[in-house]
Amino acid sequence: MAIRVLKSALNAAEDGHAGLQELGGNATHIFYGTEEAKEGKNAYMERRHPDFSKFPCKP
């Protein structure tokens, strides 16, 4: 998956809008599969504030 996103990023400038759209779609799919995203979704469904303290901050 990471290689697909990297290739999309490198080709996005040459592919125009289609390349940028593919890049955004791939990045979204990667994020939705993370535990952090699941915590956010579950918190929303349970009508509570998400607890992101268990996830490390990335610079």
VMD Tcl script that builds the backbone (N, CA, C; Angstrom):
set m [mol new atoms 177]
animate dup $m
set s [atomselect $m all]
$s set {name element resname resid chain x y z} {
  {N N MET 1 A 0.823 -1.186 0.000}
  {CA C MET 1 A 0.000 0.000 0.000}
  {C C MET 1 A 0.869 1.252 0.000}
  {N N ALA 2 A 1.925 1.259 0.792}
  {CA C ALA 2 A 2.784 2.441 0.867}
  {C C ALA 2 A 3.452 2.724 -0.472}
  {N N ILE 3 A 3.831 1.685 -1.178}
  {CA C ILE 3 A 4.470 1.884 -2.487}
  {C C ILE 3 A 3.464 2.457 -3.478}
  {N N ARG 4 A 2.208 2.023 -3.384}
  {CA C ARG 4 A 1.185 2.554 -4.282}
  {C C ARG 4 A 0.983 4.048 -4.031}
  {N N VAL 5 A 0.966 4.450 -2.764}
  {CA C VAL 5 A 0.811 5.870 -2.441}
  {C C VAL 5 A 2.032 6.660 -2.905}
  {N N LEU 6 A 3.219 6.109 -2.712}
  {CA C LEU 6 A 4.436 6.785 -3.150}
  {C C LEU 6 A 4.438 6.982 -4.663}
  {N N LYS 7 A 4.077 5.940 -5.410}
  {CA C LYS 7 A 4.019 6.056 -6.869}
  {C C LYS 7 A 2.977 7.082 -7.290}
  {N N SER 8 A 1.837 7.105 -6.601}
  {CA C SER 8 A 0.801 8.087 -6.921}
  {C C SER 8 A 1.296 9.502 -6.668}
  {N N ALA 9 A 2.034 9.688 -5.572}
  {CA C ALA 9 A 2.553 11.015 -5.253}
  {C C ALA 9 A 3.544 11.486 -6.312}
  {N N LEU 10 A 4.398 10.585 -6.760}
  {CA C LEU 10 A 5.385 10.962 -7.769}
  {C C LEU 10 A 4.743 11.258 -9.119}
  {N N ASN 11 A 3.662 10.566 -9.431}
  {CA C ASN 11 A 3.011 10.747 -10.726}
  {C C ASN 11 A 1.877 11.766 -10.694}
  {N N ALA 12 A 1.493 12.250 -9.519}
  {CA C ALA 12 A 0.336 13.134 -9.405}
  {C C ALA 12 A 0.503 14.414 -10.217}
  {N N ALA 13 A 1.690 14.968 -10.213}
  {CA C ALA 13 A 1.906 16.218 -10.945}
  {C C ALA 13 A 1.716 16.025 -12.444}
  {N N GLU 14 A 2.151 14.902 -12.963}
  {CA C GLU 14 A 2.034 14.644 -14.397}
  {C C GLU 14 A 0.630 14.199 -14.792}
  {N N ASP 15 A -0.083 13.557 -13.860}
  {CA C ASP 15 A -1.408 13.028 -14.174}
  {C C ASP 15 A -2.523 14.049 -13.977}
  {N N GLY 16 A -2.195 15.198 -13.436}
  {CA C GLY 16 A -3.197 16.238 -13.247}
  {C C GLY 16 A -4.204 15.871 -12.171}
  {N N HIS 17 A -5.465 16.228 -12.410}
  {CA C HIS 17 A -6.513 16.008 -11.412}
  {C C HIS 17 A -6.726 14.533 -11.104}
  {N N ALA 18 A -6.629 13.685 -12.092}
  {CA C ALA 18 A -6.834 12.248 -11.863}
  {C C ALA 18 A -5.771 11.692 -10.923}
  {N N GLY 19 A -4.548 12.128 -11.083}
  {CA C GLY 19 A -3.472 11.669 -10.210}
  {C C GLY 19 A -3.639 12.152 -8.782}
  {N N LEU 20 A -4.057 13.402 -8.636}
  {CA C LEU 20 A -4.290 13.938 -7.296}
  {C C LEU 20 A -5.466 13.243 -6.622}
  {N N GLN 21 A -6.492 12.928 -7.398}
  {CA C GLN 21 A -7.651 12.226 -6.852}
  {C C GLN 21 A -7.258 10.826 -6.383}
  {N N GLU 22 A -6.454 10.131 -7.156}
  {CA C GLU 22 A -5.996 8.802 -6.765}
  {C C GLU 22 A -5.130 8.872 -5.509}
  {N N LEU 23 A -4.268 9.868 -5.442}
  {CA C LEU 23 A -3.416 10.047 -4.269}
  {C C LEU 23 A -4.262 10.275 -3.017}
  {N N GLY 24 A -5.257 11.124 -3.110}
  {CA C GLY 24 A -6.142 11.384 -1.973}
  {C C GLY 24 A -6.923 10.149 -1.564}
  {N N GLY 25 A -7.398 9.389 -2.538}
  {CA C GLY 25 A -8.137 8.165 -2.238}
  {C C GLY 25 A -7.276 7.129 -1.539}
  {N N ASN 26 A -6.055 6.960 -2.005}
  {CA C ASN 26 A -5.150 5.989 -1.373}
  {C C ASN 26 A -4.809 6.395 0.055}
  {N N ALA 27 A -4.560 7.675 0.269}
  {CA C ALA 27 A -4.237 8.144 1.618}
  {C C ALA 27 A -5.425 7.960 2.554}
  {N N THR 28 A -6.623 8.186 2.049}
  {CA C THR 28 A -7.826 8.000 2.859}
  {C C THR 28 A -7.998 6.545 3.252}
  {N N HIS 29 A -7.775 5.632 2.324}
  {CA C HIS 29 A -7.896 4.203 2.630}
  {C C HIS 29 A -6.888 3.771 3.689}
  {N N ILE 30 A -5.697 4.309 3.625}
  {CA C ILE 30 A -4.683 3.964 4.623}
  {C C ILE 30 A -5.119 4.463 6.000}
  {N N PHE 31 A -5.624 5.700 6.071}
  {CA C PHE 31 A -6.020 6.257 7.365}
  {C C PHE 31 A -7.190 5.497 7.975}
  {N N TYR 32 A -8.181 5.144 7.175}
  {CA C TYR 32 A -9.361 4.463 7.712}
  {C C TYR 32 A -9.028 3.111 8.319}
  {N N GLY 33 A -7.909 2.527 7.980}
  {CA C GLY 33 A -7.529 1.234 8.524}
  {C C GLY 33 A -6.743 1.311 9.817}
  {N N THR 34 A -6.459 2.507 10.310}
  {CA C THR 34 A -5.644 2.639 11.514}
  {C C THR 34 A -6.492 2.540 12.774}
  {N N GLU 35 A -5.838 2.202 13.866}
  {CA C GLU 35 A -6.525 2.127 15.161}
  {C C GLU 35 A -7.005 3.513 15.602}
  {N N GLU 36 A -6.254 4.541 15.240}
  {CA C GLU 36 A -6.638 5.906 15.596}
  {C C GLU 36 A -7.960 6.290 14.933}
  {N N ALA 37 A -8.127 5.916 13.681}
  {CA C ALA 37 A -9.373 6.199 12.979}
  {C C ALA 37 A -10.528 5.417 13.583}
  {N N LYS 38 A -10.265 4.170 13.962}
  {CA C LYS 38 A -11.318 3.358 14.579}
  {C C LYS 38 A -11.761 3.954 15.908}
  {N N GLU 39 A -10.813 4.475 16.692}
  {CA C GLU 39 A -11.156 5.124 17.961}
  {C C GLU 39 A -12.037 6.343 17.707}
  {N N GLY 40 A -11.700 7.132 16.707}
  {CA C GLY 40 A -12.506 8.303 16.374}
  {C C GLY 40 A -13.910 7.929 15.950}
  {N N LYS 41 A -14.032 6.918 15.117}
  {CA C LYS 41 A -15.348 6.465 14.656}
  {C C LYS 41 A -16.167 5.911 15.812}
  {N N ASN 42 A -15.549 5.066 16.633}
  {CA C ASN 42 A -16.266 4.484 17.765}
  {C C ASN 42 A -16.707 5.560 18.753}
  {N N ALA 43 A -15.853 6.536 18.997}
  {CA C ALA 43 A -16.213 7.622 19.908}
  {C C ALA 43 A -17.396 8.412 19.357}
  {N N TYR 44 A -17.403 8.648 18.073}
  {CA C TYR 44 A -18.518 9.371 17.456}
  {C C TYR 44 A -19.812 8.580 17.579}
  {N N MET 45 A -19.736 7.291 17.303}
  {CA C MET 45 A -20.932 6.452 17.370}
  {C C MET 45 A -21.454 6.316 18.803}
  {N N GLU 46 A -20.543 6.355 19.777}
  {CA C GLU 46 A -20.923 6.230 21.183}
  {C C GLU 46 A -21.189 7.591 21.828}
  {N N ARG 47 A -21.106 8.651 21.035}
  {CA C ARG 47 A -21.352 10.024 21.485}
  {C C ARG 47 A -20.485 10.403 22.684}
  {N N ARG 48 A -19.199 10.158 22.531}
  {CA C ARG 48 A -18.230 10.518 23.564}
  {C C ARG 48 A -17.023 11.159 22.892}
  {N N HIS 49 A -16.191 11.776 23.698}
  {CA C HIS 49 A -14.959 12.363 23.165}
  {C C HIS 49 A -13.946 11.245 22.927}
  {N N PRO 50 A -13.237 11.272 21.811}
  {CA C PRO 50 A -12.235 10.232 21.549}
  {C C PRO 50 A -11.039 10.355 22.482}
  {N N ASP 51 A -10.454 9.229 22.814}
  {CA C ASP 51 A -9.261 9.194 23.661}
  {C C ASP 51 A -8.061 8.872 22.775}
  {N N PHE 52 A -7.424 9.914 22.273}
  {CA C PHE 52 A -6.277 9.737 21.398}
  {C C PHE 52 A -4.967 9.706 22.175}
  {N N SER 53 A -5.027 9.738 23.512}
  {CA C SER 53 A -3.805 9.775 24.312}
  {C C SER 53 A -2.991 8.490 24.193}
  {N N LYS 54 A -3.624 7.391 23.804}
  {CA C LYS 54 A -2.893 6.125 23.674}
  {C C LYS 54 A -2.108 6.028 22.368}
  {N N PHE 55 A -2.259 7.019 21.514}
  {CA C PHE 55 A -1.550 7.024 20.236}
  {C C PHE 55 A -0.407 8.031 20.289}
  {N N PRO 56 A 0.772 7.660 19.804}
  {CA C PRO 56 A 1.907 8.594 19.853}
  {C C PRO 56 A 1.698 9.767 18.899}
  {N N CYS 57 A 2.154 10.922 19.325}
  {CA C CYS 57 A 2.100 12.102 18.456}
  {C C CYS 57 A 3.200 11.986 17.416}
  {N N LYS 58 A 2.854 12.263 16.194}
  {CA C LYS 58 A 3.841 12.191 15.116}
  {C C LYS 58 A 4.207 13.606 14.704}
  {N N PRO 59 A 5.492 13.896 14.614}
  {CA C PRO 59 A 5.915 15.261 14.261}
  {C C PRO 59 A 5.588 15.622 12.839}
}
mol reanalyze $m
mol bondsrecalc $m
mol representation Tube
mol addrep $m
